[in-house]
Amino acid sequence: MHTIGPGEQVPFWPKWMLTKIDSLVAEENPKAPASLYNAPLHRIKQGVNRLRGTPDLKLEAHGDFHGNNLLIGGDKTYGVDFTELTRKLAVYDIVDLIKMDFRLDHDAGNIGPSGLSRDTEASFFSAYHHAINREVFEFCMQAHLLISWLTVSVEAYERSANKRAKYHRLERRLGAADLMG
């Protein structure tokens, strides 16, 4: 992952995440009431203010990196579908890939501050060879966790058992990641 060309340190500008959250709250009728999402939103806003401009690694990135764009066979793994190849922060590709962990149920004690299972995070970073800012990574995972939770609308929650399960799984992860209070 991320083996094409050299990387460079550039400032991290996370305001787009707040724009996305504001849009979800205004337009999507999230199942989560304001009384529940205000605490994690406040933590994300604090993170935006704290991390704005922090240097992080920018390089040639896949642009749409997730498990469906991987072919695994034997002892080799290949990335496919490079139609969105671009230079961007490595952390965004990493988040796109390992956010799939959010689909799994884990013991609350195995959820780290990023919202990921500690095992998934440790496994990924034991094999990843570039230096990224781990505080930026943790923040991006937390923001994506909140965004994913807010995408479950009242309507979707009422009509779909899968959406109800997703909502409660993500809510538990937000709590385990210490974002709810």
Secondary structure, DSSP 8 states (H G I E B T S, - for coil): ---SS--EEEE---HHHHHHHHHHHHHS-BSS-HHHHHHHHHHHHHHHHHHTT-EEEEEEE-SS-SGGGEEEETTEEEE---TT-EEEEHHHHHHHHHGGGGGS---GGGB-TTSSBHHHHHHHHHH--S---HHHHHHHHHHHHHHHHHTSBHHHHHH-HHHHHHHHHHHHHHHHTT---
